Amino acid sequence: MVGLGVGIDYSLLIVTRFREELNRGLSPADAAVRTIQTAGSAVVTSGLTVVVGFAALILTPRTETRSVGIGGLIVVAIAVLLATTFLPACLAILGRNIDRPKWLARLLAWIHTPTGWERWARSLGHHPWRAILGGCVAAAFLTFPLTQIKIGLPARNWFPPDAESAQALAALRDMGASGVIQPLRVVVQLPNGESALSGRRLSGLKALCDSIEKDPRVREVRGVATIRPGLSTLQLAMYYSDADSVRNRYAAFFNAYLSADLQTTLMDVIAADSVSLTGMMDLTRHVRHTIANVGAQRLRGAEILVGGFAASSLDLQQHLLQRFPGIVAMILGVTALMLLIAFRSVLVPLKAVVLNCVSVAAAFGITVLVFQHGYGSNLFGLEGPTEAIFVVVPVLVFATVFGLSMDYEVFLLTRIKEVFDKTGRNDYATMEGLSATASTITFAALIMIIVFGNFAFTRVLAVQFIGFGLAVAVFLDATLIRMVLVPAIMHIAGRWNWWPGVRAPRREVEVEEIT
């Protein structure tokens, strides 16, 4: 997804600028040089901001997210390298042949005409506060569902309904046996030399099993203390008085639930069929809380661990969420520093970071609305709300989107800064930069949305989450953020946009000369 998106984005920016330089009368070779100096610089800066997000993923504790980070670093580096070396060289050789066939070139020139964007840019320049107010209201409305986000295992829709695994799960659900597939597995490790079948330890195991079974979400607990339901602690001790004969009689059971040295035993906590995967994570917390209270008292000295799919997912979630603030801080800080160096401005990187966070938050809000709450989820083949968002999704989407959406910020600001350096007029530079880059940003974003959006229909839930989140974030960034809020704020900030690196204004240059 990222390789297709950034590769086409960077190529589109380079080709568009090369055509502009040809139209100014430069030779193909000179136009290629000028393109590398201007658009090429923007591509490198943009690529570095994207790389920051992927580099942050390498710090995560999960192999899958680290591999995405490494893959992202490689594919973005190659895209930048090709866009600033191979592509300009090809354009210098092709020259005017890039406009063949002529009829298609004329059609594309008409589509990319900046007339409409010039009117939009002038309107923003005349009413910047109105644009900011409208944009902020829209962003707040879209972000509000994010306040209701629930991080956890989605309740359903993990696999396509026609997949064999999904059909098997449905069959087990109909049989009332779906809870058997993914039980919580409680392992009790006793001190050296102790037996789980001794009277004292059996009493503790039974007390723990009984406490866990009191939860209505638990259908049953299987283990050595529940082999004969209904037995009292005394009856259970008498039952195991001849442990060897009992073990020989139920060899398969004891081989599964008790070690040969009797020191380690397993308990399976089987949830009721009404408990979803989202509920299993809550049940895991309850079981661990029960163990901390009952187990610590009745099984003193034993080490008790809770495993299984839900438990391991909960541990991963807690670990990732602990790392997430650091990942966010790293991405924001390094990106702001890079933009500070690139544009020699304090306000520009601060504005870029804040507005990027707004677009990502709004995208998460829409994702919560569609997937977690289920509004419009049927469009993506889902059978209902997922009830929760998988923890890997916010981490991957934030790290990826923050850099990708910064592409358009860099494209826009590079052009505005270029005109400002020539004229010293911030309002004119903002309008000229917006009208010159709006078409490129719009079509680049459209390509990315198509690429990412396709993955939202894959019927594999984790991929749908990521594809939808990326597509929505890019859409919001290219429309609400770059076409409304960024230019409006730049109009209001004036020359403070470029402090402290602002140059002394040159003598005014006529619009016709610049054009």
C-alpha positions in Angstrom: 0.0 0.0 0.0 2.7 2.5 1.0 5.0 1.6 -1.9 2.2 2.3 -4.4 1.0 5.4 -2.7 4.3 7.3 -2.2 5.8 6.1 -5.5 2.9 7.5 -7.5 2.7 10.6 -5.3 6.4 11.5 -5.7 6.4 10.7 -9.4 3.3 12.9 -10.0 5.0 15.9 -8.2 8.2 15.5 -10.3 6.4 15.1 -13.6 4.0 18.1 -12.9 6.9 20.4 -12.0 9.0 19.2 -15.0 6.0 20.1 -17.3 5.8 23.5 -15.7 9.4 24.2 -16.3 9.1 23.1 -20.0 6.2 25.5 -20.4 8.4 28.3 -19.1 10.7 27.7 -22.0 13.5 25.7 -20.5 15.2 22.9 -22.4 14.4 19.3 -21.2 17.8 19.1 -19.5 17.5 22.4 -17.8 13.9 21.6 -16.8 15.0 18.4 -15.2 17.7 20.2 -13.2 15.2 22.8 -12.1 12.8 20.1 -11.1 15.3 18.3 -8.9 16.2 21.6 -7.2 12.6 22.4 -6.4 10.3 19.4 -6.5 13.2 17.0 -5.8 13.9 18.9 -2.6 10.3 18.6 -1.6 10.3 14.8 -2.3 13.4 14.3 -0.1 12.0 16.3 2.8 8.6 14.5 2.4 10.3 11.1 2.3 12.3 11.8 5.4 9.1 12.7 7.3 7.5 9.4 6.2 10.6 7.5 7.2 10.3 8.9 10.8 7.0 7.1 11.3 8.3 3.8 10.1 11.4 4.1 12.1 9.3 4.5 15.2 7.6 1.2 14.5 11.0 -0.6 14.9 10.7 0.4 18.6 7.5 -1.6 19.1 7.7 -5.0 20.9 5.9 -7.0 18.2 7.7 -8.7 15.3 4.8 -7.9 12.9 4.9 -4.2 13.5 8.7 -4.1 13.5 8.7 -5.8 10.1 6.2 -3.2 8.8 8.6 -0.5 10.0 11.6 -2.1 8.2 9.6 -2.7 5.0 8.3 0.9 5.1 11.9 2.3 5.5 13.1 0.3 2.5 10.1 1.0 0.2 10.1 4.8 0.9 13.8 5.1 0.5 13.6 3.4 -2.9 10.7 5.6 -3.9 12.6 8.8 -3.1 15.7 7.5 -4.8 13.9 6.7 -8.0 11.9 9.9 -8.0 15.0 12.1 -7.7 17.4 10.2 -10.0 15.9 7.7 -12.5 12.7 9.7 -13.1 14.3 13.1 -13.9 16.8 11.4 -16.1 14.0 9.7 -18.1 12.1 13.0 -18.3 15.2 14.8 -19.6 15.4 12.2 -22.4 11.7 12.3 -23.2 11.4 16.1 -23.2 8.2 17.2 -24.9 7.3 13.6 -25.7 5.7 13.3 -22.2 2.8 15.2 -23.8 2.0 12.5 -26.3 -0.6 11.8 -27.3 -1.6 15.4 -27.8 -5.3 15.0 -27.3 -4.7 13.4 -23.9 -2.2 16.1 -22.9 -4.8 18.8 -23.8 -7.4 17.0 -21.8 -5.2 16.7 -18.7 -4.1 20.3 -19.1 -7.7 21.4 -19.0 -8.3 19.2 -15.9 -5.3 20.7 -14.1 -6.1 24.3 -15.0 -5.6 26.4 -11.8 -8.5 28.8 -12.5 -11.0 27.2 -10.0 -8.3 26.8 -7.3 -7.3 30.4 -7.8 -10.8 31.5 -6.9 -10.8 29.2 -3.9 -7.4 30.6 -2.8 -8.7 34.2 -3.1 -11.9 33.3 -1.1 -9.7 31.8 1.7 -7.5 34.9 1.7 -10.6 37.2 2.1 -12.3 35.1 4.8 -9.6 33.1 6.7 -11.3 33.2 10.1 -14.5 31.9 8.6 -12.6 29.0 7.0 -10.8 28.2 10.3 -14.1 28.2 12.2 -15.8 25.9 9.7 -12.8 23.6 9.5 -12.5 23.3 13.2 -16.2 22.5 13.7 -16.0 19.8 11.1 -12.8 18.3 12.6 -14.4 18.3 16.1 -17.5 16.6 14.8 -15.5 13.9 13.1 -13.2 13.4 16.0 -15.9 13.1 18.7 -16.5 9.3 18.2 -12.8 8.8 19.1 -13.7 9.6 22.7 -15.7 6.3 22.7 -12.9 4.1 21.3 -12.5 0.7 22.9 -9.2 -1.0 22.4 -9.4 -4.8 22.4 -10.1 -7.9 20.4 -12.9 -7.3 17.8 -16.0 -9.4 18.7 -16.5 -10.7 15.2 -15.7 -10.4 11.4 -12.2 -11.7 11.8 -12.4 -13.9 8.7 -14.5 -13.9 5.5 -17.8 -15.7 6.1 -17.0 -18.2 3.2 -13.6 -19.1 4.7 -13.4 -22.7 6.1 -12.2 -21.4 9.5 -15.2 -19.0 9.7 -17.6 -21.8 8.8 -16.1 -24.0 11.5 -16.5 -21.3 14.1 -20.1 -20.8 13.1 -20.7 -24.5 13.4 -19.2 -24.7 16.9 -21.3 -21.7 17.9 -24.4 -23.4 16.7 -23.4 -26.5 18.7 -22.9 -24.4 21.8 -19.2 -25.3 21.9 -17.4 -22.1 20.6 -16.0 -21.3 24.0 -13.9 -24.5 24.0 -11.7 -23.3 21.2 -10.0 -20.4 23.0 -10.1 -21.0 26.7 -8.1 -19.1 29.3 -5.3 -21.3 30.5 -4.3 -21.0 34.1 -1.0 -22.6 35.0 -0.2 -23.3 38.7 3.5 -24.0 39.5 3.9 -25.3 43.0 7.2 -25.0 45.0 9.7 -27.9 44.6 8.7 -31.1 46.2 5.0 -30.3 46.6 2.1 -32.1 44.9 -1.0 -30.6 43.4 -3.0 -33.6 44.7 -2.0 -33.1 48.4 -4.9 -32.1 50.6 -3.7 -28.6 51.3 -3.0 -27.8 47.6 -6.3 -29.4 46.4 -8.2 -27.2 48.8 -6.5 -24.1 47.3 -7.1 -25.2 43.7 -10.8 -26.0 44.4 -11.3 -22.6 46.1 -9.7 -20.9 43.0 -11.8 -22.9 40.6 -15.0 -22.1 42.5 -14.3 -18.4 42.7 -13.7 -18.2 38.9 -16.8 -20.2 38.1 -19.0 -17.7 40.0 -18.6 -15.3 37.1 -21.7 -15.7 34.8 -19.4 -15.4 31.8 -17.7 -18.7 32.7 -19.3 -21.9 31.6 -16.9 -24.3 33.4 -13.4 -24.7 34.7 -11.6 -27.9 33.9 -8.7 -29.2 36.0 -7.7 -31.7 38.6 -9.9 -30.0 41.2 -13.0 -30.2 39.0 -12.6 -33.7 37.6 -15.8 -34.8 39.6 -18.1 -31.8 39.8 -20.0 -31.4 43.1 -17.4 -33.0 45.3 -16.5 -31.1 48.5 -12.9 -30.4 49.5 -12.9 -33.4 51.8 -14.5 -35.8 49.2 -11.9 -34.5 46.7 -9.1 -35.4 49.0 -10.5 -38.8 49.6 -10.9 -39.3 45.9 -7.2 -38.6 45.3 -6.1 -40.7 48.3 -4.9 -43.3 45.8 -3.6 -40.8 43.2 -1.8 -43.4 41.0 -4.9 -45.5 40.4 -6.9 -42.4 39.5 -4.2 -41.2 37.2 -4.1 -44.6 35.5 -7.9 -44.6 35.1 -8.0 -41.2 33.4 -4.6 -41.1 31.8 -5.5 -38.8 28.9 -7.0 -36.2 31.2 -4.1 -36.2 33.7 -1.5 -36.1 30.9 -3.2 -32.9 29.7 -3.7 -31.2 33.1 -1.0 -32.4 35.5 2.7 -32.8 35.1 4.4 -36.2 35.8 6.0 -34.8 39.0 2.6 -33.5 40.2 4.1 -30.1 40.7 2.5 -28.2 37.8 -1.2 -28.3 37.0 -3.3 -26.6 34.3 -6.9 -25.2 34.6 -8.9 -24.4 31.5 -11.4 -21.5 32.0 -14.1 -22.0 29.3 -16.3 -19.0 28.6 -20.0 -19.2 27.8 -20.9 -19.0 24.1 -22.4 -15.6 24.6 -18.9 -14.1 25.4 -17.2 -12.6 22.5 -13.5 -12.1 22.0 -13.9 -8.5 23.2 -15.5 -9.9 26.4 -12.8 -12.5 26.7 -10.3 -9.7 27.4 -12.5 -8.4 30.2 -12.8 -12.0 31.5 -9.0 -12.3 31.5 -8.8 -9.2 33.8 -11.4 -10.7 36.1 -9.6 -14.1 36.3 -6.3 -12.4 37.1 -7.9 -10.3 39.7 -9.5 -13.4 41.3 -6.1 -15.1 41.3 -4.5 -12.1 42.9 -7.0 -12.3 45.8 -7.9 -16.0 46.2 -4.8 -17.6 44.8 -2.5 -15.5 46.8 -4.2 -16.6 50.0 -5.1 -20.2 49.3 -2.1 -21.1 47.1 0.6 -19.3 49.0 4.1 -19.8 47.4 2.7 -21.0 44.0 3.4 -19.1 40.8 0.1 -18.7 38.9 0.1 -17.5 35.2 -2.8 -16.9 32.9 -2.3 -17.7 29.2 -4.3 -18.3 26.0 -5.2 -16.1 23.0 -7.2 -13.5 24.9 -4.6 -13.2 27.7 -1.7 -12.9 25.3 -3.6 -10.3 23.3 -4.3 -8.4 26.5 -0.6 -8.5 27.4 0.3 -7.3 23.9 -2.2 -4.5 24.2 -0.9 -3.3 27.5 2.7 -3.4 26.2 1.9 -1.5 23.0 -0.2 1.1 24.8 2.7 1.7 27.2 5.0 2.3 24.3 2.5 4.3 22.2 3.0 7.7 23.9 6.7 7.4 23.4 6.2 6.4 19.7 3.9 9.4 19.2 6.3 11.8 21.0 9.2 10.6 18.9 7.3 11.0 15.6 6.0 14.5 16.5 9.4 15.7 17.8 11.6 14.4 15.0 9.1 15.5 12.3 8.9 19.0 13.8 12.6 19.3 14.0 13.1 18.2 10.4 10.5 20.8 9.2 12.1 23.5 11.4 15.4 22.8 9.6 13.9 22.5 6.1 11.8 25.7 6.3 13.7 27.7 9.0 10.5 28.5 10.8 9.0 27.8 14.2 5.4 28.2 13.4 5.3 26.0 10.3 6.4 22.8 12.0 4.2 23.4 15.0 1.2 24.1 12.7 2.0 21.0 10.6 2.3 18.7 13.6 -0.9 19.9 15.3 -3.0 19.8 12.1 -1.6 16.3 11.2 -2.8 15.1 14.6 -6.2 16.6 13.9 -6.5 14.7 10.6 -5.4 11.4 12.2 -7.8 11.9 15.2 -10.7 12.6 12.8 -9.8 9.5 10.8 -9.8 7.4 14.0 -13.1 8.9 14.9 -14.7 7.8 11.6 -13.1 4.4 12.0 -14.7 4.0 15.4 -18.0 5.0 14.0 -17.9 2.6 11.1 -16.2 -0.4 12.6 -16.7 -0.3 16.3 -20.2 1.0 16.2 -21.1 -0.6 12.9 -22.6 2.5 11.0 -22.2 1.6 7.4 -20.1 -1.5 8.2 -22.2 -3.6 5.8 -20.7 -1.7 2.9 -17.4 -3.5 3.8 -19.0 -6.9 4.1 -19.0 -6.9 7.9 -21.8 -8.7 9.8 -22.1 -6.1 12.5 -20.1 -3.8 14.8 -16.7 -5.1 15.9 -17.3 -3.6 19.4 -13.5 -2.9 19.7 -10.5 -1.8 17.7 -7.5 -4.1 17.5 -4.6 -2.4 19.3 -2.1 -2.8 16.4 -4.4 -0.6 14.2 -3.9 2.8 16.0 -0.1 2.2 16.2 0.3 1.2 12.5 -2.1 3.8 11.2 -0.7 6.7 13.2 2.9 5.9 12.3 2.1 5.5 8.6 -0.5 8.2 8.1 1.5 10.9 10.0 4.3 10.7 7.5 2.2 10.1 4.4 -0.1 13.1 5.2 3.0 15.2 5.7 3.7 14.7 2.0 1.0 17.2 1.1 2.1 19.7 3.8 5.6 19.6 2.3 4.4 19.9 -1.3 2.2 22.9 -0.4 4.7 24.7 1.9 7.7 24.3 -0.5 5.8 26.1 -3.2 4.5 28.8 -0.9 8.0 29.4 0.5 9.5 29.5 -3.0 7.1 32.3 -4.1 7.5 34.1 -0.7 11.3 34.2 -1.2 10.8 35.8 -4.6 8.2 38.4 -3.5 8.2 38.8 0.2 4.4 38.9 0.1 2.9 36.2 2.4 -0.7 36.5 1.2 0.2 36.3 -2.4 2.6 33.4 -1.8 -0.1 31.5 0.0 -2.7 32.0 -2.8 -0.1 31.2 -5.5 1.2 28.2 -3.7 -2.3 26.8 -3.1 -3.5 27.3 -6.6 -0.3 25.8 -8.1 -0.2 22.7 -6.0 -3.9 22.0 -5.3 -4.5 20.0 -8.4 -1.4 17.8 -7.8 -2.3 17.3 -4.1 -5.9 16.4 -5.1 -5.0 13.8 -7.7 -2.1 12.4 -5.6 -4.5 12.0 -2.7 -7.1 10.4 -5.0 -4.6 7.8 -6.1 -3.7 7.0 -2.5 -7.3 6.8 -1.5 -8.0 4.3 -4.3 -4.9 2.2 -3.3 -5.7 2.2 0.4 -9.5 2.0 -0.1 -9.2 -1.3 -2.0 -7.8 -2.9 1.1 -10.8 -1.9 3.1 -12.8 -4.5 1.1 -10.5 -7.4 1.6 -12.7 -9.2 4.2 -9.7 -9.7 6.4 -10.5 -7.5 9.4 -7.0 -6.4 10.4 -6.2 -5.3 6.8 -9.7 -3.6 6.5 -9.0 -1.6 9.6 -5.6 -0.3 8.3 -6.8 0.3 4.7 -9.9 2.2 5.8 -8.0 4.3 8.3 -5.3 5.2 5.8 -7.8 6.1 3.1 -9.9 8.3 5.4 -6.9 10.0 6.9 -5.4 10.9 3.5 -8.9 12.1 2.3 -9.3 14.4 5.3 -5.7 15.6 5.1 -5.9 16.5 1.4 -9.2 18.3 1.7 -10.0 19.7 5.1 -6.4 20.2 6.3 -4.4 21.2 3.3 -7.1 23.0 1.2 -8.8 24.8 4.1 -7.0 25.1 7.5 -3.4 25.3 6.4 -3.8 28.2 3.9 -6.3 30.0 6.2 -3.8 29.9 9.2 -1.0 31.0 6.9 -3.0 34.0 5.8 -3.6 35.0 9.4 -0.1 34.4 10.6 1.4 36.6 7.8 5.2 37.0 8.0 5.3 35.2 11.3 5.0 32.0 9.3 8.6 32.3 8.4 10.1 33.6 11.6 13.0 33.5 12.4 14.3 32.5 9.0 12.3 35.2 7.1 14.3 37.2 4.5 14.0 40.9 3.9 11.3 41.5 1.3 12.5 42.1 -2.2 11.2 44.7 -4.5 7.7 43.8 -5.6 7.5 41.6 -8.7 4.6 41.9 -11.0 2.3 38.9 -11.1 2.8 38.5 -14.8 6.6 38.1 -14.3 6.1 35.4 -11.7 3.6 33.5 -13.8 
